[in-house]
Amino acid sequence: MALVTLDNNQRKLSAPTFQLSGHSGDVLCTKFSPCGEFTASAGSDKLVLVWDIFRNCQNLGTCKGHKNSILDLKWGSQSLSLITASADKCIMTWDTTSLTKARTFKGHDANVNSVDLHEDQVVSASDDSTVKLWDQRVRQ
């Protein structure tokens, strides 16, 4: 799957509202991509669903890999990656061109509630009362 962006003339919803269906549990978070053409949703079913906003809100695919609820997600600056925080104590990065897991960060001792990224830096906040800063360029 390739996330293909549209020019401004093509950026129109085909209906005033849409219902995005596909999760089998509570939806806990959703974010627009930086380009504004896609959205991702995640939740208690441990899945990330990626949606194409301007092409009838079609589901482009699913990211699978967490072992517990996904509590937060963020897009990379170029819409080429996603990062997720989970109650499984892990953070995962995802390649949005293939919807495959790129990397797993382990080191928290409790639920990871929040995650953000800037370039190669990832920051996470957890119920273990810590905030961790991760450098994606370092393998461990």
N, CA, C and O atoms as a MOPAC input file, in Angstrom:
PM7 MOZYME 1SCF
protein

 N      0.83700 1    -1.17100 1     0.00000 1
 C      0.00000 1     0.00000 1     0.00000 1
 C      0.87800 1     1.22800 1     0.00000 1
 O      1.81400 1     1.31900 1     0.79400 1
 N      0.60200 1     2.15300 1    -0.85300 1
 C      1.30300 1     3.41800 1    -0.85000 1
 C      0.31200 1     4.51900 1    -0.51400 1
 O     -0.77900 1     4.57900 1    -1.08100 1
 N      0.69400 1     5.38200 1     0.40500 1
 C     -0.15600 1     6.51300 1     0.72300 1
 C      0.09600 1     7.58300 1    -0.33300 1
 O      1.13200 1     8.24800 1    -0.31600 1
 N     -0.83800 1     7.74400 1    -1.23700 1
 C     -0.70200 1     8.68800 1    -2.34300 1
 C     -1.47100 1     9.95000 1    -1.99300 1
 O     -2.65500 1     9.88100 1    -1.66400 1
 N     -0.81400 1    11.10100 1    -2.06000 1
 C     -1.47500 1    12.35000 1    -1.73000 1
 C     -2.16300 1    12.92500 1    -2.96400 1
 O     -1.78600 1    12.62900 1    -4.09800 1
 N     -3.16900 1    13.74300 1    -2.72400 1
 C     -3.98200 1    14.34000 1    -3.77200 1
 C     -3.66500 1    15.82600 1    -3.88800 1
 O     -3.13500 1    16.42800 1    -2.95400 1
 N     -3.99100 1    16.41600 1    -5.04400 1
 C     -3.86700 1    17.86700 1    -5.13200 1
 C     -5.11500 1    18.48900 1    -4.50200 1
 O     -6.08900 1    17.78400 1    -4.24000 1
 N     -5.09500 1    19.79800 1    -4.25700 1
 C     -6.17700 1    20.46600 1    -3.52600 1
 C     -7.53900 1    20.32700 1    -4.19300 1
 O     -8.55000 1    20.30900 1    -3.49200 1
 N     -7.60700 1    20.22900 1    -5.51400 1
 C     -8.88600 1    20.09000 1    -6.20900 1
 C     -9.53800 1    18.74200 1    -5.93500 1
 O    -10.75600 1    18.61600 1    -6.06100 1
 N     -8.76600 1    17.74300 1    -5.56900 1
 C     -9.29200 1    16.40600 1    -5.30100 1
 C     -9.63600 1    16.19200 1    -3.82900 1
 O    -10.18500 1    15.14800 1    -3.47700 1
 N     -9.33200 1    17.13900 1    -2.97500 1
 C     -9.53400 1    17.00900 1    -1.53600 1
 C    -10.94500 1    17.38900 1    -1.12300 1
 O    -11.15600 1    18.41700 1    -0.47900 1
 N    -11.90300 1    16.56300 1    -1.49200 1
 C    -13.28800 1    16.80200 1    -1.11400 1
 C    -13.88300 1    15.49500 1    -0.62600 1
 O    -13.69800 1    14.44200 1    -1.23800 1
 N    -14.60100 1    15.57900 1     0.48500 1
 C    -15.30600 1    14.40600 1     0.97900 1
 C    -16.48800 1    14.11200 1     0.06900 1
 O    -17.14700 1    15.03400 1    -0.41200 1
 N    -16.75600 1    12.85700 1    -0.16600 1
 C    -17.87500 1    12.48800 1    -1.03500 1
 C    -19.21000 1    12.49500 1    -0.28500 1
 O    -20.26200 1    12.31000 1    -0.89700 1
 N    -19.17500 1    12.70800 1     1.03200 1
 C    -20.37900 1    12.82400 1     1.85400 1
 C    -20.05200 1    13.73600 1     3.03500 1
 O    -18.88300 1    13.88700 1     3.38700 1
 N    -21.06800 1    14.34600 1     3.65300 1
 C    -20.77500 1    15.27300 1     4.75700 1
 C    -20.26300 1    14.58500 1     6.01900 1
 O    -19.53700 1    15.19700 1     6.80200 1
 N    -20.62900 1    13.32700 1     6.22600 1
 C    -20.12500 1    12.56700 1     7.37400 1
 C    -19.89000 1    11.11900 1     6.95500 1
 O    -20.51700 1    10.60900 1     6.02700 1
 N    -18.97900 1    10.48200 1     7.66000 1
 C    -18.67900 1     9.07500 1     7.43400 1
 C    -18.60000 1     8.37400 1     8.77300 1
 O    -18.21400 1     8.98100 1     9.77200 1
 N    -18.95600 1     7.12100 1     8.80500 1
 C    -18.71000 1     6.27500 1     9.95900 1
 C    -17.66300 1     5.26100 1     9.55100 1
 O    -17.87300 1     4.49000 1     8.61500 1
 N    -16.54100 1     5.25800 1    10.24400 1
 C    -15.44600 1     4.33900 1     9.93900 1
 C    -15.62000 1     3.10600 1    10.81300 1
 O    -15.45800 1     3.17600 1    12.03100 1
 N    -15.94700 1     1.99000 1    10.19800 1
 C    -16.20600 1     0.75300 1    10.93200 1
 C    -15.11200 1    -0.26300 1    10.65700 1
 O    -14.58200 1    -0.33300 1     9.54800 1
 N    -14.77800 1    -1.04400 1    11.66600 1
 C    -13.78500 1    -2.08300 1    11.47300 1
 C    -13.15500 1    -2.56000 1    12.75900 1
 O    -12.61400 1    -3.66500 1    12.80600 1
 N    -13.21200 1    -1.75100 1    13.81000 1
 C    -12.65900 1    -2.17400 1    15.09600 1
 C    -13.62100 1    -3.14200 1    15.77900 1
 O    -14.83700 1    -3.04800 1    15.61400 1
 N    -13.05900 1    -4.07000 1    16.54600 1
 C    -13.88100 1    -5.02900 1    17.27500 1
 C    -13.94500 1    -4.71200 1    18.76800 1
 O    -14.49200 1    -5.49200 1    19.54800 1
 N    -13.38900 1    -3.57700 1    19.16100 1
 C    -13.40800 1    -3.14700 1    20.55800 1
 C    -13.43100 1    -1.63600 1    20.63300 1
 O    -13.57000 1    -0.95600 1    19.61600 1
 N    -13.29500 1    -1.11100 1    21.84500 1
 C    -13.30500 1     0.33100 1    22.05300 1
 C    -12.20800 1     1.00200 1    21.23600 1
 O    -11.08100 1     0.51100 1    21.17800 1
 N    -12.54000 1     2.12100 1    20.60900 1
 C    -11.55500 1     2.94000 1    19.91300 1
 C    -11.06200 1     3.97400 1    20.91900 1
 O    -11.85400 1     4.75300 1    21.44900 1
 N     -9.75300 1     3.98500 1    21.18300 1
 C     -9.18600 1     4.83000 1    22.23000 1
 C     -8.44000 1     6.04100 1    21.70500 1
 O     -8.21500 1     6.99500 1    22.44900 1
 N     -8.04800 1     6.02000 1    20.42700 1
 C     -7.32700 1     7.16500 1    19.88100 1
 C     -7.43100 1     7.19400 1    18.36300 1
 O     -7.58600 1     6.15900 1    17.71400 1
 N     -7.34500 1     8.38100 1    17.81900 1
 C     -7.31500 1     8.56500 1    16.37400 1
 C     -6.56500 1     9.85200 1    16.07600 1
 O     -6.66100 1    10.82100 1    16.82900 1
 N     -5.82200 1     9.86300 1    14.98300 1
 C     -5.04200 1    11.04100 1    14.59100 1
 C     -5.04400 1    11.18300 1    13.07900 1
 O     -5.00500 1    10.19200 1    12.34900 1
 N     -5.08900 1    12.43700 1    12.61200 1
 C     -4.89400 1    12.72500 1    11.20000 1
 C     -3.41500 1    12.67300 1    10.86600 1
 O     -2.57000 1    13.00000 1    11.70000 1
 N     -3.10500 1    12.26300 1     9.65300 1
 C     -1.72500 1    12.31100 1     9.16900 1
 C     -1.33300 1    13.77200 1     8.94100 1
 O     -2.20900 1    14.61800 1     8.76200 1
 N     -0.03100 1    14.08600 1     8.94300 1
 C      0.40200 1    15.46700 1     8.71300 1
 C     -0.08600 1    16.04400 1     7.38200 1
 O     -0.33800 1    17.24600 1     7.29600 1
 N     -0.22400 1    15.22100 1     6.35300 1
 C     -0.71000 1    15.71600 1     5.06400 1
 C     -2.21900 1    15.92400 1     5.07500 1
 O     -2.75500 1    16.56200 1     4.16900 1
 N     -2.92400 1    15.39400 1     6.09200 1
 C     -4.35200 1    15.59500 1     6.23800 1
 C     -5.22600 1    14.70300 1     5.38100 1
 O     -6.44300 1    14.88800 1     5.34400 1
 N     -4.64200 1    13.74700 1     4.69700 1
 C     -5.41900 1    12.88800 1     3.80600 1
 C     -5.74800 1    11.52300 1     4.38600 1
 O     -6.55800 1    10.78500 1     3.82600 1
 N     -5.12800 1    11.18800 1     5.49400 1
 C     -5.32000 1     9.87500 1     6.10100 1
 C     -5.58900 1    10.06500 1     7.58500 1
 O     -5.24500 1    11.09100 1     8.17200 1
 N     -6.20700 1     9.06100 1     8.17300 1
 C     -6.34000 1     9.03000 1     9.61900 1
 C     -6.04600 1     7.60100 1    10.06700 1
 O     -6.21800 1     6.64600 1     9.31100 1
 N     -5.60500 1     7.48300 1    11.29400 1
 C     -5.36300 1     6.17000 1    11.88700 1
 C     -6.15400 1     6.11000 1    13.18700 1
 O     -6.26400 1     7.10500 1    13.90400 1
 N     -6.70100 1     4.93900 1    13.48200 1
 C     -7.43700 1     4.73700 1    14.72200 1
 C     -6.91500 1     3.46900 1    15.39200 1
 O     -6.44000 1     2.54800 1    14.72800 1
 N     -7.01400 1     3.44100 1    16.72500 1
 C     -6.50700 1     2.28800 1    17.47000 1
 C     -7.26200 1     2.16700 1    18.77800 1
 O     -7.92800 1     3.10200 1    19.22100 1
 N     -7.14300 1     0.97800 1    19.39700 1
 C     -7.83900 1     0.81500 1    20.65700 1
 C     -7.66500 1    -0.52900 1    21.30900 1
 O     -6.60500 1    -1.15000 1    21.22400 1
 N     -8.73900 1    -0.98000 1    21.97300 1
 C     -8.66200 1    -2.17500 1    22.81100 1
 C     -8.54900 1    -3.46800 1    22.00900 1
 O     -8.22900 1    -4.51200 1    22.57800 1
 N     -8.80400 1    -3.42300 1    20.70900 1
 C     -8.64700 1    -4.63300 1    19.88800 1
 C     -7.19600 1    -4.85800 1    19.45600 1
 O     -6.90200 1    -5.79700 1    18.71700 1
 N     -6.27800 1    -3.97900 1    19.92800 1
 C     -4.83000 1    -4.10800 1    19.69900 1
 C     -4.43100 1    -3.83800 1    18.24800 1
 O     -3.34100 1    -4.22700 1    17.82800 1
 N     -5.29300 1    -3.18000 1    17.48500 1
 C     -5.05700 1    -2.94200 1    16.06600 1
 C     -4.98900 1    -1.45100 1    15.76200 1
 O     -5.59500 1    -0.63100 1    16.45200 1
 N     -4.23900 1    -1.11800 1    14.71500 1
 C     -4.26000 1     0.21300 1    14.12100 1
 C     -4.89900 1     0.05900 1    12.75100 1
 O     -4.44300 1    -0.74300 1    11.93700 1
 N     -5.95000 1     0.82100 1    12.49600 1
 C     -6.57500 1     0.84100 1    11.18500 1
 C     -6.24100 1     2.16800 1    10.51400 1
 O     -6.34700 1     3.22300 1    11.13900 1
 N     -5.84100 1     2.12000 1     9.25400 1
 C     -5.47300 1     3.31800 1     8.50100 1
 C     -6.55000 1     3.56200 1     7.44800 1
 O     -6.95000 1     2.64900 1     6.72600 1
 N     -7.01000 1     4.81300 1     7.37400 1
 C     -8.13900 1     5.18200 1     6.51900 1
 C     -7.73100 1     6.27600 1     5.53900 1
 O     -6.97300 1     7.18100 1     5.88700 1
 N     -8.23800 1     6.18700 1     4.31700 1
 C     -8.03900 1     7.20600 1     3.28200 1
 C     -9.24600 1     8.14600 1     3.32400 1
 O    -10.35600 1     7.74200 1     2.97800 1
 N     -9.04100 1     9.36900 1     3.73800 1
 C    -10.13300 1    10.30400 1     3.98600 1
 C    -10.89000 1    10.69400 1     2.71900 1
 O    -12.12000 1    10.74400 1     2.73100 1
 N    -10.18100 1    10.97000 1     1.63600 1
 C    -10.82400 1    11.53900 1     0.45000 1
 C    -11.19500 1    10.51000 1    -0.60700 1
 O    -11.66600 1    10.88500 1    -1.68100 1
 N    -11.00300 1     9.25900 1    -0.34500 1
 C    -11.41300 1     8.19400 1    -1.27000 1
 C    -12.45400 1     7.31800 1    -0.57200 1
 O    -12.23700 1     6.13000 1    -0.33400 1
 N    -13.59400 1     7.94600 1    -0.25100 1
 C    -14.71700 1     7.27900 1     0.42100 1
 C    -14.33500 1     6.65300 1     1.75700 1
 O    -14.95500 1     5.68100 1     2.18700 1
 N    -13.33900 1     7.19200 1     2.40100 1
 C    -12.88500 1     6.71600 1     3.72300 1
 C    -12.61000 1     5.22300 1     3.73500 1
 O    -12.91600 1     4.52800 1     4.70400 1
 N    -12.03500 1     4.74400 1     2.65800 1
 C    -11.74000 1     3.31400 1     2.59100 1
 C    -10.62700 1     2.94400 1     3.56700 1
 O     -9.69800 1     3.71600 1     3.80200 1
 N    -10.74700 1     1.75200 1     4.12300 1
 C     -9.72500 1     1.24000 1     5.02000 1
 C     -8.57400 1     0.71500 1     4.17300 1
 O     -8.76400 1    -0.16000 1     3.32800 1
 N     -7.37800 1     1.25500 1     4.40200 1
 C     -6.20300 1     0.86900 1     3.62400 1
 C     -5.49500 1    -0.34200 1     4.20300 1
 O     -4.68500 1    -0.97200 1     3.52300 1
 N     -5.79200 1    -0.67200 1     5.44300 1
 C     -5.16200 1    -1.83400 1     6.04200 1
 C     -5.04900 1    -1.71900 1     7.54400 1
 O     -5.51000 1    -0.75400 1     8.15500 1
 N     -4.42600 1    -2.72700 1     8.12200 1
 C     -4.34500 1    -2.87500 1     9.56800 1
 C     -2.91700 1    -3.18300 1     9.99400 1
 O     -2.21000 1    -3.94800 1     9.33700 1
 N     -2.50500 1    -2.57800 1    11.09900 1
 C     -1.21400 1    -2.89000 1    11.73200 1
 C     -1.51000 1    -3.77900 1    12.94400 1
 O     -2.31000 1    -3.41900 1    13.80800 1
 N     -0.85600 1    -4.94100 1    12.99500 1
 C     -1.05600 1    -5.89000 1    14.09100 1
 C      0.28200 1    -6.18800 1    14.75000 1
 O      1.30000 1    -6.32500 1    14.07200 1
 N      0.27600 1    -6.28900 1    16.08500 1
 C      1.50900 1    -6.65400 1    16.75900 1
 C      1.49000 1    -6.43200 1    18.26100 1
 O      2.20700 1    -7.12000 1    18.98800 1
 N      0.69700 1    -5.49500 1    18.74300 1
 C      0.62600 1    -5.27100 1    20.18600 1
 C     -0.13300 1    -6.40400 1    20.86100 1
 O     -0.99000 1    -7.04800 1    20.25600 1
 N      0.20200 1    -6.63300 1    22.13300 1
 C     -0.42700 1    -7.69800 1    22.90000 1
 C     -1.47900 1    -7.18700 1    23.87500 1
 O     -2.07600 1    -7.96900 1    24.61400 1
 N     -1.70800 1    -5.86600 1    23.87800 1
 C     -2.72900 1    -5.27000 1    24.73300 1
 C     -3.22200 1    -3.99900 1    24.05000 1
 O     -2.75500 1    -3.65800 1    22.96300 1
 N     -4.15200 1    -3.30500 1    24.67200 1
 C     -4.76700 1    -2.11200 1    24.08400 1
 C     -3.74100 1    -1.07200 1    23.66300 1
 O     -2.72700 1    -0.87300 1    24.33200 1
 N     -4.01800 1    -0.41600 1    22.54900 1
 C     -3.19800 1     0.71100 1    22.08900 1
 C     -3.83100 1     1.97100 1    22.65500 1
 O     -5.00400 1     2.25200 1    22.40900 1
 N     -3.04600 1     2.72900 1    23.41600 1
 C     -3.55500 1     3.87800 1    24.15500 1
 C     -3.27900 1     5.21300 1    23.47000 1
 O     -3.96000 1     6.20000 1    23.74700 1
 N     -2.29100 1     5.25400 1    22.58100 1
 C     -1.96300 1     6.50900 1    21.89700 1
 C     -1.25000 1     6.17800 1    20.59600 1
 O     -0.63200 1     5.12100 1    20.46500 1
 N     -1.34300 1     7.08900 1    19.63800 1
 C     -0.59300 1     6.94700 1    18.39100 1
 C     -0.26500 1     8.31700 1    17.84200 1
 O     -0.95800 1     9.29500 1    18.12300 1
 N      0.79400 1     8.38000 1    17.05900 1
 C      1.22200 1     9.60600 1    16.37300 1
 C      1.75200 1     9.23800 1    15.00400 1
 O      2.27400 1     8.14100 1    14.80300 1
 N      1.61500 1    10.15800 1    14.06100 1
 C      2.17800 1    10.00800 1    12.71700 1
 C      3.55700 1    10.62900 1    12.66500 1
 O      3.82900 1    11.60100 1    13.37000 1
 N      4.43400 1    10.07600 1    11.83300 1
 C      5.70500 1    10.71100 1    11.52700 1
 C      5.45800 1    11.94300 1    10.67200 1
 O      4.38600 1    12.08000 1    10.08100 1
 N      6.42400 1    12.83100 1    10.59700 1
 C      6.23800 1    14.12800 1     9.94100 1
 C      5.91600 1    14.03300 1     8.45200 1
 O      5.25800 1    14.92800 1     7.92300 1
 N      6.34500 1    13.00200 1     7.77200 1
 C      6.08300 1    12.85500 1     6.34000 1
 C      4.94700 1    11.87600 1     6.04500 1
 O      4.75200 1    11.49800 1     4.89000 1
 N      4.21000 1    11.46600 1     7.04800 1
 C      3.11900 1    10.48900 1     6.93700 1
 C      3.61200 1     9.11300 1     6.49800 1
 O      2.81600 1     8.29300 1     6.04100 1
 N      4.91700 1     8.84600 1     6.62900 1
 C      5.48300 1     7.57100 1     6.21100 1
 C      5.60800 1     6.56900 1     7.35800 1
 O      5.95600 1     5.40700 1     7.14500 1
 N      5.32100 1     7.03100 1     8.57300 1
 C      5.42200 1     6.13900 1     9.71700 1
 C      4.37200 1     6.50000 1    10.75700 1
 O      3.83700 1     7.60900 1    10.77900 1
 N      4.09900 1     5.53500 1    11.60900 1
 C      3.23400 1     5.70000 1    12.77100 1
 C      3.98600 1     5.17200 1    13.97700 1
 O      4.85900 1     4.31400 1    13.84600 1
 N      3.65100 1     5.68300 1    15.14700 1
 C      4.20100 1     5.15500 1    16.38600 1
 C      3.04800 1     4.97200 1    17.35600 1
 O      2.15400 1     5.81500 1    17.43500 1
 N      3.06900 1     3.86300 1    18.09600 1
 C      1.97600 1     3.54400 1    19.00300 1
 C      2.49400 1     3.25400 1    20.40700 1
 O      3.59400 1     2.73400 1    20.59300 1
 N      1.66800 1     3.60600 1    21.38700 1
 C      1.93400 1     3.31700 1    22.80300 1
 C      0.86000 1     2.35900 1    23.27900 1
 O     -0.30800 1     2.49300 1    22.91100 1
 N      1.25500 1     1.38300 1    24.10400 1
 C      0.31000 1     0.32500 1    24.46200 1
 C      0.35500 1    -0.05500 1    25.93300 1
 O      1.33200 1     0.19500 1    26.63800 1
 N     -0.73800 1    -0.66900 1    26.36800 1
 C     -0.80700 1    -1.24100 1    27.70700 1
 C      0.05400 1    -2.49400 1    27.83100 1
 O      0.16300 1    -3.05400 1    28.92200 1
 N      0.66900 1    -2.94700 1    26.73800 1
 C      1.58900 1    -4.08600 1    26.81200 1
 C      3.01000 1    -3.65900 1    27.20200 1
 O      3.94700 1    -4.45500 1    27.14100 1
 N      3.15300 1    -2.37900 1    27.60500 1
 C      4.41200 1    -1.79700 1    28.08100 1
 C      5.39200 1    -1.51300 1    26.94400 1
 O      6.56600 1    -1.24200 1    27.20000 1
 N      4.93300 1    -1.57100 1    25.70300 1
 C      5.80500 1    -1.37800 1    24.53300 1
 C      5.37300 1    -0.19300 1    23.69000 1
 O      4.23700 1     0.27600 1    23.75900 1
 N      6.32000 1     0.26900 1    22.89700 1
 C      6.09900 1     1.26900 1    21.86200 1
 C      6.49100 1     0.59100 1    20.55900 1
 O      7.49700 1    -0.11600 1    20.50300 1
 N      5.70600 1     0.80400 1    19.51600 1
 C      6.04500 1     0.22300 1    18.21500 1
 C      5.99500 1     1.29800 1    17.14600 1
 O      5.15200 1     2.19500 1    17.18000 1
 N      6.91600 1     1.19100 1    16.19500 1
 C      6.87300 1     2.04300 1    15.01800 1
 C      6.43300 1     1.19000 1    13.84000 1
 O      6.72800 1    -0.00400 1    13.76900 1
 N      5.72000 1     1.82800 1    12.91400 1
 C      5.10500 1     1.15000 1    11.77900 1
 C      5.46100 1     1.87900 1    10.49000 1
 O      5.46200 1     3.10900 1    10.44600 1
 N      5.75800 1     1.12700 1     9.45600 1
 C      5.98000 1     1.66700 1     8.11700 1
 C      4.61000 1     1.76200 1     7.45500 1
 O      3.94300 1     0.74200 1     7.27800 1
 N      4.17500 1     2.97400 1     7.08400 1
 C      2.83300 1     3.12600 1     6.53000 1
 C      2.74800 1     2.75700 1     5.05400 1
 O      1.64400 1     2.65700 1     4.51900 1
 N      3.86800 1     2.55200 1     4.38600 1
 C      3.78300 1     2.10800 1     2.99300 1
 C      3.44700 1     0.62400 1     2.90800 1
 O      2.81400 1     0.18500 1     1.94800 1
 N      3.86500 1    -0.14900 1     3.90600 1
 C      3.58400 1    -1.59200 1     3.91500 1
 C      2.70300 1    -2.02000 1     5.09000 1
 O      2.26700 1    -3.17000 1     5.15500 1
 N      2.44100 1    -1.09100 1     6.02300 1
 C      1.69200 1    -1.37200 1     7.25800 1
 C      2.30200 1    -2.52400 1     8.04200 1
 O      1.60000 1    -3.38100 1     8.57900 1
 N      3.63300 1    -2.52000 1     8.09300 1
 C      4.35700 1    -3.52800 1     8.85100 1
 C      5.10600 1    -2.87000 1    10.01200 1
 O      5.45400 1    -1.69000 1     9.97300 1
 N      5.33800 1    -3.67600 1    11.03700 1
 C      6.07400 1    -3.18800 1    12.20000 1
 C      7.52100 1    -2.95200 1    11.80400 1
 O      8.16200 1    -3.81200 1    11.19900 1
 N      8.02400 1    -1.78300 1    12.15300 1
 C      9.41500 1    -1.44900 1    11.86900 1
 C     10.30900 1    -1.70600 1    13.08400 1
 O     11.44900 1    -2.14800 1    12.94400 1
 N      9.77800 1    -1.42500 1    14.27800 1
 C     10.61200 1    -1.54300 1    15.47400 1
 C      9.74900 1    -1.58900 1    16.72700 1
 O      8.65100 1    -1.03200 1    16.76100 1
 N     10.25900 1    -2.26200 1    17.75800 1
 C      9.61500 1    -2.30000 1    19.06400 1
 C     10.58700 1    -1.73500 1    20.09700 1
 O     11.76300 1    -2.09900 1    20.12800 1
 N     10.07600 1    -0.84000 1    20.94000 1
 C     10.85900 1    -0.28100 1    22.04300 1
 C     10.30700 1    -0.85900 1    23.34100 1
 O      9.11900 1    -0.73000 1    23.63600 1
 N     11.19000 1    -1.50000 1    24.11400 1
 C     10.80600 1    -2.07500 1    25.40200 1
 C     11.65400 1    -1.44100 1    26.49000 1
 O     12.83700 1    -1.17000 1    26.28100 1
 N     11.05800 1    -1.20300 1    27.64700 1
 C     11.81200 1    -0.63400 1    28.75200 1
 C     10.93000 1    -0.08000 1    29.84700 1
 O     11.41200 1     0.19100 1    30.94600 1
 N      9.64800 1     0.09500 1    29.57400 1
 C      8.71500 1     0.53200 1    30.61200 1
 C      8.24400 1    -0.67200 1    31.41800 1
 O      8.21700 1    -1.79800 1    30.92200 1
 N      7.87500 1    -0.41500 1    32.66800 1
 C      7.40800 1    -1.46900 1    33.56700 1
 C      5.89500 1    -1.46400 1    33.75800 1
 O      5.36700 1    -2.24200 1    34.55300 1
 N      5.19400 1    -0.59200 1    33.03400 1
 C      3.73000 1    -0.50000 1    33.13900 1
 C      3.18100 1     0.03700 1    31.81800 1
 O      3.92900 1     0.25600 1    30.86600 1
 N      1.85300 1     0.24600 1    31.77500 1
 C      1.21100 1     0.77700 1    30.56600 1
 C      1.93900 1     2.00300 1    30.04000 1
 O      2.35500 1     2.86300 1    30.81600 1
 N      2.09400 1     2.08400 1    28.72400 1
 C      2.61800 1     3.29300 1    28.08900 1
 C      1.39100 1     4.06600 1    27.60700 1
 O      0.65700 1     3.60700 1    26.73200 1
 N      1.18100 1     5.25300 1    28.19500 1
 C     -0.04100 1     6.02500 1    27.96400 1
 C      0.06300 1     7.03600 1    26.84500 1
 O     -0.94100 1     7.39400 1    26.23000 1
 N      1.27200 1     7.50000 1    26.57600 1
 C      1.44100 1     8.59800 1    25.64100 1
 C      2.76000 1     8.45200 1    24.91400 1
 O      3.74300 1     7.96300 1    25.47000 1
 N      2.76800 1     8.88500 1    23.65200 1
 C      3.98100 1     8.81700 1    22.85000 1
 C      3.99300 1    10.00500 1    21.89000 1
 O      2.94100 1    10.46900 1    21.44900 1
 N      5.17700 1    10.48500 1    21.57700 1
 C      5.33900 1    11.53600 1    20.57100 1
 C      6.69100 1    11.35100 1    19.91700 1
 O      7.56400 1    10.67100 1    20.45700 1
 N      6.86300 1    11.95500 1    18.75700 1
 C      8.14800 1    11.84600 1    18.08000 1
 C      8.47200 1    13.12500 1    17.33900 1
 O      7.59900 1    13.88500 1    16.92000 1
 N      9.76900 1    13.32300 1    17.20000 1
 C     10.32000 1    14.42600 1    16.41700 1
 C     11.58800 1    13.90900 1    15.75400 1
 O     12.56900 1    13.58700 1    16.42500 1
 N     11.55200 1    13.83600 1    14.43500 1
 C     12.66600 1    13.28700 1    13.65900 1
 C     13.04400 1    11.91000 1    14.18800 1
 O     12.23700 1    10.98600 1    14.09500 1
 N     14.23700 1    11.74200 1    14.73700 1
 C     14.67600 1    10.42600 1    15.21400 1
 C     14.44700 1    10.21500 1    16.70700 1
 O     14.84200 1     9.18400 1    17.25300 1
 N     13.81400 1    11.17900 1    17.37100 1
 C     13.60700 1    11.08400 1    18.81500 1
 C     12.17300 1    10.68600 1    19.12000 1
 O     11.23000 1    11.20800 1    18.52600 1
 N     12.01900 1     9.74900 1    20.05900 1
 C     10.72000 1     9.30000 1    20.54000 1
 C     10.66900 1     9.56600 1    22.03200 1
 O     11.64700 1     9.32900 1    22.74100 1
 N      9.53700 1    10.05400 1    22.51200 1
 C      9.35100 1    10.24700 1    23.94500 1
 C      8.07600 1     9.51600 1    24.34900 1
 O      7.07700 1     9.54400 1    23.63100 1
 N      8.12400 1     8.86300 1    25.50800 1
 C      6.97700 1     8.09400 1    25.98100 1
 C      6.76000 1     8.34800 1    27.46300 1
 O      7.70000 1     8.62600 1    28.20800 1
 N      5.47900 1     8.24400 1    27.88200 1
 C      5.10700 1     8.42500 1    29.28300 1
 C      4.32900 1     7.19600 1    29.73100 1
 O      3.50300 1     6.66200 1    28.99100 1
 N      4.60900 1     6.75600 1    30.96300 1
 C      4.07100 1     5.47300 1    31.41300 1
 C      3.50700 1     5.54800 1    32.82300 1
 O      3.81900 1     6.45600 1    33.59300 1
 N      2.66000 1     4.55700 1    33.14300 1
 C      2.16100 1     4.38800 1    34.50800 1
 C      3.26500 1     3.98900 1    35.48200 1
 O      3.02800 1     3.95200 1    36.68900 1
 N      4.46700 1     3.69100 1    34.98600 1
 C      5.58600 1     3.38400 1    35.88500 1
 C      6.24900 1     4.65500 1    36.41900 1
 O      7.32700 1     4.60200 1    37.01000 1
 N      5.58700 1     5.80500 1    36.20200 1
 C      6.03700 1     7.12000 1    36.68900 1
 C      7.30400 1     7.59800 1    36.01000 1
 O      8.06400 1     8.37100 1    36.59400 1
 N      7.54800 1     7.14900 1    34.77400 1
 C      8.71900 1     7.61200 1    34.04700 1
 C      8.32600 1     8.17600 1    32.68700 1
 O      7.29800 1     7.82400 1    32.10900 1
 N      9.17800 1     9.05200 1    32.21000 1
 C      9.15700 1     9.52600 1    30.83100 1
 C     10.47100 1     9.06000 1    30.24000 1
 O     11.53100 1     9.31300 1    30.81400 1
 N     10.42200 1     8.38800 1    29.11000 1
 C     11.64500 1     7.88400 1    28.47900 1
 C     11.83700 1     8.55900 1    27.13400 1
 O     10.88500 1     8.76900 1    26.38200 1
 N     13.07900 1     8.89100 1    26.84700 1
 C     13.46500 1     9.46700 1    25.56300 1
 C     14.28600 1     8.42200 1    24.82700 1
 O     15.26500 1     7.90300 1    25.36100 1
 N     13.88300 1     8.11200 1    23.59300 1
 C     14.49300 1     7.05900 1    22.79700 1
 C     15.08800 1     7.67000 1    21.53700 1
 O     14.49600 1     8.57300 1    20.94500 1
 N     16.23600 1     7.19200 1    21.12900 1
 C     16.86500 1     7.59900 1    19.87100 1
 C     16.68500 1     6.45000 1    18.88300 1
 O     17.24600 1     5.37200 1    19.08100 1
 N     15.91300 1     6.66800 1    17.82500 1
 C     15.61900 1     5.61500 1    16.87000 1
 C     16.84600 1     5.16900 1    16.08200 1
 O     16.84100 1     4.08400 1    15.50100 1
 N     17.88200 1     5.97800 1    16.05400 1
 C     19.09400 1     5.61800 1    15.30700 1
 C     19.93200 1     4.58500 1    16.04800 1
 O     20.79000 1     3.93800 1    15.44800 1
 N     19.69000 1     4.42400 1    17.34700 1
 C     20.44000 1     3.46400 1    18.15600 1
 C     19.63200 1     2.16900 1    18.20300 1
 O     18.43200 1     2.18900 1    18.47700 1
 N     20.28300 1     1.06700 1    17.94000 1
 C     19.58600 1    -0.20500 1    17.82300 1
 C     19.07900 1    -0.77200 1    19.14000 1
 O     18.11100 1    -1.53200 1    19.12900 1
 N     19.68600 1    -0.43900 1    20.27000 1
 C     19.22100 1    -0.99100 1    21.54600 1
 C     18.94300 1     0.08800 1    22.55000 1
 O     18.54300 1    -0.20600 1    23.67700 1

